Amino acid sequence: MARPSQSSVARGARRLAGACCAALLLAACQTTPGGTDAVPPELDGYLENPAVFSEMAGGNVVASAAYWGGLYERDPRNAEAAAEYASALRKIGSFAAALDVLRRADALNPNDPRLLAEYGKTLTAAGRAAEALPILDQALAADPGNWKTQSARGVALDQMGQHEAARAAYRTAAAAAPGEPAPWNNLGMSYALTGDLAEAEEALREAVATPRATARMRQNLALILGLKGDFTEAERLSRADLPPEAVDGNLQTLREIVSQPALWSNEAHADNNPVIIE
C-alpha cells in the first residue's frame, strides 16, 4: 500500500486538531477538574501522531491547543499542560476559556509561576491590564529572569498609559534575552503610541534584524516608515511578506493616516494587535 505523503498527514493532523480543539474548548468551559467526558475518543491517537509535533513546531496554535488540552484533561494537576493549553487558547483568542483553565489549574497548583505568568498574559491580551499587573508582578517575584513575563508586564503598563515604565520593562526583557525580537517590537510600538516615530523605528529595526523576526514585526516597521513618509522602504518591506493587493491596500491606509493623523490612534489599537505577548 502506498504511504500517505507528509502533506496529507499534516492536513489530517490539522483536521483532527480542529476537532480535538473544538471538543476541548467545550471541555474547558463545561467539565469539572478531572472530568474527561468531552475528550474525543481519537485523542490517544492524536497525542501519539508524529505529524502533530510537526504542526506544533510550525506554529499551529490549534494543534498546540488540542495537544496540551488533551494532556491537561488527562491530568488537571499537570501545571505545564495547563499553562501551555491556556497559552494556545489565548493565541487563538479564546480568552474566557483560557482564564477558566487557569483558574481551575491554580486551585490545584497554588502560586505556580508558570500559571501566574500565563494568567497575567491572558488578562493583558484581553485588555484587563489593571487586573493583570499585580499577577505579573507576582510571577516575576517567583521567576525574576523570565523575559516573556517582563515583556508582558510592559504591555500591561502601556495599556494603562504608563509608557516610561513599560519601556523600562521591555528593555529589561531585551537585555535578559539577546536575539529575541518581541521586546524590541513592543518597545517600538510603545514609542509609536506616543508619536515618537524615530525611537519607534530604531527599536523596530533591532527587532527585524534578528533571525527570529516575524512578518508582523516587519509590517510594524513598514507602518512606522510610512508614517514618517518613507513609502519606498515601507513598500519594500511589505512586499517581502504580503501579496500585491494587500500591499497596495496597506500603502493607501498609510497615506490616509499621514494626511489624517487622528487615524493613527485607531490603527494602533486595532484588533490586529501589533504588540506581541509571547
C-alpha positions as CSV (number, residue, x, y, z in Angstrom):
1,M,0.0,0.0,0.0
2,A,1.3,3.5,-0.9
3,R,2.3,5.5,2.1
4,P,0.5,8.9,2.5
5,S,2.5,11.9,1.7
6,Q,3.8,14.2,4.6
7,S,1.5,16.9,3.4
8,S,-1.6,14.7,3.5
9,V,-0.6,13.5,7.0
10,A,-0.2,17.2,8.1
11,R,-3.6,18.1,6.6
12,G,-5.1,15.2,8.5
13,A,-3.4,16.3,11.7
14,R,-4.8,19.8,11.2
15,R,-8.3,18.5,10.7
16,L,-8.0,16.3,13.8
17,A,-6.5,19.2,15.7
18,G,-9.6,21.3,14.9
19,A,-11.9,18.6,16.0
20,C,-10.0,17.9,19.2
21,C,-9.6,21.6,19.9
22,A,-13.4,22.2,19.5
23,A,-14.1,19.4,21.9
24,L,-11.5,20.6,24.4
25,L,-12.7,24.2,24.3
26,L,-16.1,22.8,25.3
27,A,-14.4,20.8,28.0
28,A,-12.6,23.8,29.3
29,C,-15.9,25.5,29.9
30,Q,-18.1,22.6,31.0
31,T,-16.2,19.9,32.8
32,T,-15.0,19.9,36.4
33,P,-11.4,19.3,37.2
34,G,-10.5,15.7,36.4
35,G,-13.6,15.3,34.1
36,T,-12.9,13.8,30.7
37,D,-16.4,13.5,29.4
38,A,-15.7,15.9,26.5
39,V,-12.3,14.4,25.4
40,P,-12.8,13.0,21.9
41,P,-12.1,9.2,21.5
42,E,-9.5,10.0,18.9
43,L,-7.3,11.8,21.4
44,D,-4.9,8.9,22.2
45,G,-4.0,8.5,18.6
46,Y,-3.8,12.3,18.1
47,L,-1.3,12.7,21.0
48,E,0.9,10.0,19.5
49,N,0.8,11.2,15.9
50,P,4.2,12.5,14.8
51,A,2.6,14.9,12.4
52,V,1.1,16.7,15.5
53,F,4.6,17.7,16.7
54,S,5.5,18.9,13.2
55,E,2.4,21.1,13.2
56,M,3.2,22.5,16.6
57,A,6.8,23.2,15.6
58,G,5.4,25.1,12.7
59,G,3.4,27.4,15.0
60,N,0.0,25.8,14.5
61,V,-1.8,27.0,17.7
62,V,-4.9,24.9,17.0
63,A,-2.7,21.8,17.1
64,S,-1.0,23.1,20.3
65,A,-4.3,23.7,21.9
66,A,-5.6,20.2,21.1
67,Y,-2.4,18.5,22.2
68,W,-1.9,20.4,25.5
69,G,-5.6,20.4,26.2
70,G,-5.6,16.6,25.8
71,L,-2.8,16.3,28.3
72,Y,-4.5,18.7,30.7
73,E,-7.8,16.9,30.6
74,R,-6.0,13.6,31.3
75,D,-4.3,15.1,34.3
76,P,-5.6,18.5,35.5
77,R,-2.8,18.7,38.1
78,N,-0.2,19.0,35.3
79,A,0.7,22.7,35.6
80,E,2.8,22.7,32.5
81,A,0.0,21.3,30.4
82,A,-2.5,23.8,31.9
83,A,-0.2,26.7,31.2
84,E,0.6,25.6,27.6
85,Y,-3.1,24.9,26.9
86,A,-4.1,28.3,28.2
87,S,-1.3,29.9,26.2
88,A,-2.6,28.3,23.0
89,L,-6.2,29.3,23.8
90,R,-5.0,32.9,24.3
91,K,-3.3,33.0,21.0
92,I,-6.5,31.7,19.3
93,G,-8.3,34.5,21.0
94,S,-10.4,32.3,23.4
95,F,-9.7,34.4,26.5
96,A,-12.6,33.2,28.6
97,A,-11.8,29.5,28.0
98,A,-8.1,30.2,28.8
99,L,-9.0,32.0,32.1
100,D,-11.3,29.2,33.1
101,V,-8.5,26.6,32.6
102,L,-6.1,28.8,34.6
103,R,-8.5,29.3,37.5
104,R,-9.0,25.6,37.8
105,A,-5.3,24.8,37.4
106,D,-4.4,27.5,40.1
107,A,-6.7,25.8,42.6
108,L,-4.7,22.6,42.2
109,N,-1.2,24.3,41.9
110,P,-1.3,27.5,44.0
111,N,1.3,30.1,43.2
112,D,2.9,28.2,40.3
113,P,4.9,30.8,38.4
114,R,4.0,29.4,35.0
115,L,0.3,29.6,35.7
116,L,0.6,33.1,37.2
117,A,2.6,34.3,34.2
118,E,0.0,32.9,31.8
119,Y,-2.9,34.3,33.8
120,G,-1.3,37.8,33.7
121,K,-0.6,37.5,29.9
122,T,-4.2,36.3,29.2
123,L,-5.7,39.2,31.2
124,T,-3.4,41.6,29.4
125,A,-4.3,40.2,26.0
126,A,-8.0,40.6,27.0
127,G,-7.4,44.3,27.8
128,R,-7.6,43.9,31.5
129,A,-4.3,45.4,32.4
130,A,-5.1,46.7,35.9
131,E,-6.0,43.1,36.9
132,A,-3.0,41.6,35.1
133,L,-0.3,43.8,36.5
134,P,-0.2,42.5,40.1
135,I,-0.4,38.9,38.9
136,L,2.6,39.5,36.5
137,D,4.5,41.1,39.4
138,Q,3.8,38.1,41.5
139,A,5.0,35.8,38.7
140,L,8.2,37.9,38.3
141,A,8.9,37.7,42.0
142,A,8.9,33.9,41.7
143,D,10.8,33.9,38.4
144,P,12.6,37.2,38.1
145,G,14.6,36.4,34.9
146,N,11.6,35.4,32.8
147,W,11.8,37.8,29.8
148,K,8.4,36.8,28.4
149,T,6.7,37.8,31.7
150,Q,8.7,41.0,31.8
151,S,7.7,41.9,28.3
152,A,4.0,41.1,29.0
153,R,4.3,43.4,32.1
154,G,5.4,46.1,29.7
155,V,2.3,45.6,27.5
156,A,0.1,45.9,30.6
157,L,1.8,49.1,31.6
158,D,1.4,50.5,28.1
159,Q,-2.3,49.7,28.2
160,M,-2.5,51.7,31.4
161,G,-0.8,54.7,29.9
162,Q,2.4,54.2,31.9
163,H,4.7,54.3,28.9
164,E,8.0,55.1,30.5
165,A,7.6,52.2,32.9
166,A,6.5,50.0,30.0
167,R,9.7,50.9,28.1
168,A,11.9,50.1,31.0
169,A,10.2,46.7,31.2
170,Y,10.8,46.0,27.5
171,R,14.4,47.0,27.8
172,T,14.9,44.7,30.8
173,A,13.3,41.9,28.8
174,A,15.5,42.6,25.8
175,A,18.6,42.6,28.0
176,A,17.6,39.2,29.5
177,A,17.0,37.6,26.1
178,P,19.5,38.8,23.5
179,G,18.3,37.8,20.0
180,E,14.7,37.8,20.9
181,P,12.8,40.3,18.8
182,A,9.5,40.6,20.7
183,P,10.6,43.0,23.4
184,W,12.1,45.3,20.7
185,N,8.9,45.1,18.7
186,N,6.9,46.1,21.7
187,L,9.3,48.9,22.6
188,G,8.9,50.3,19.1
189,M,5.1,50.2,19.2
190,S,5.2,51.8,22.7
191,Y,7.1,54.7,21.2
192,A,4.7,54.8,18.2
193,L,1.7,55.1,20.5
194,T,3.1,58.5,21.7
195,G,4.2,59.6,18.3
196,D,7.9,59.1,18.9
197,L,8.5,57.7,15.4
198,A,12.3,58.0,15.3
199,E,12.6,55.9,18.5
200,A,9.9,53.5,17.2
201,E,11.9,53.0,14.0
202,E,15.1,52.4,15.9
203,A,13.6,49.7,18.2
204,L,11.7,48.0,15.3
205,R,14.9,47.8,13.3
206,E,16.5,46.0,16.2
207,A,13.6,43.6,16.1
208,V,13.6,42.9,12.4
209,A,17.4,42.5,12.3
210,T,17.1,39.2,14.4
211,P,16.8,35.8,12.7
212,R,13.5,35.2,14.7
213,A,11.8,38.3,13.3
214,T,8.3,37.7,12.0
215,A,6.2,39.2,9.2
216,R,4.1,41.0,11.8
217,M,7.3,42.8,13.0
218,R,8.3,43.7,9.5
219,Q,4.9,45.1,8.8
220,N,5.1,47.2,12.0
221,L,8.3,48.7,10.8
222,A,6.7,49.3,7.4
223,L,3.9,51.1,9.2
224,I,6.3,53.4,11.1
225,L,8.3,54.1,7.9
226,G,5.1,55.0,6.1
227,L,4.1,57.3,8.9
228,K,7.4,59.0,8.5
229,G,6.8,59.4,4.8
230,D,9.3,56.8,3.6
231,F,6.9,54.9,1.4
232,T,9.7,53.4,-0.8
233,E,11.1,51.3,2.1
234,A,7.7,50.7,3.6
235,E,6.6,49.2,0.3
236,R,9.8,47.1,0.0
237,L,9.2,45.6,3.5
238,S,5.6,45.0,2.8
239,R,6.2,43.1,-0.4
240,A,8.5,40.7,1.4
241,D,5.6,39.2,3.1
242,L,2.3,40.3,1.6
243,P,0.5,39.7,-1.8
244,P,0.4,42.8,-4.1
245,E,-3.2,43.7,-3.4
246,A,-2.6,43.7,0.3
247,V,0.5,45.9,-0.1
248,D,-1.5,48.4,-2.2
249,G,-4.2,48.5,0.4
250,N,-1.7,49.0,3.3
251,L,0.1,51.8,1.4
252,Q,-3.3,53.6,0.8
253,T,-4.1,53.3,4.5
254,L,-0.7,54.7,5.4
255,R,-1.2,57.7,3.1
256,E,-4.6,58.3,4.7
257,I,-3.1,58.2,8.2
258,V,-0.3,60.6,7.2
259,S,-2.9,63.0,5.9
260,Q,-5.2,62.5,8.9
261,P,-3.1,61.8,12.0
262,A,-6.1,61.1,14.2
263,L,-6.5,57.8,12.2
264,W,-3.2,56.6,13.8
265,S,-4.9,56.1,17.2
266,N,-7.4,53.7,15.6
267,E,-4.7,51.8,13.8
268,A,-2.5,51.5,16.9
269,H,-5.5,50.0,18.9
270,A,-6.8,47.8,16.1
271,D,-7.9,44.2,16.6
272,N,-4.9,43.0,14.6
273,N,-2.7,43.9,17.6
274,P,0.9,44.9,16.6
275,V,2.1,44.2,20.2
276,I,3.3,40.7,20.8
277,I,2.7,38.7,24.0
278,E,4.9,35.5,24.0
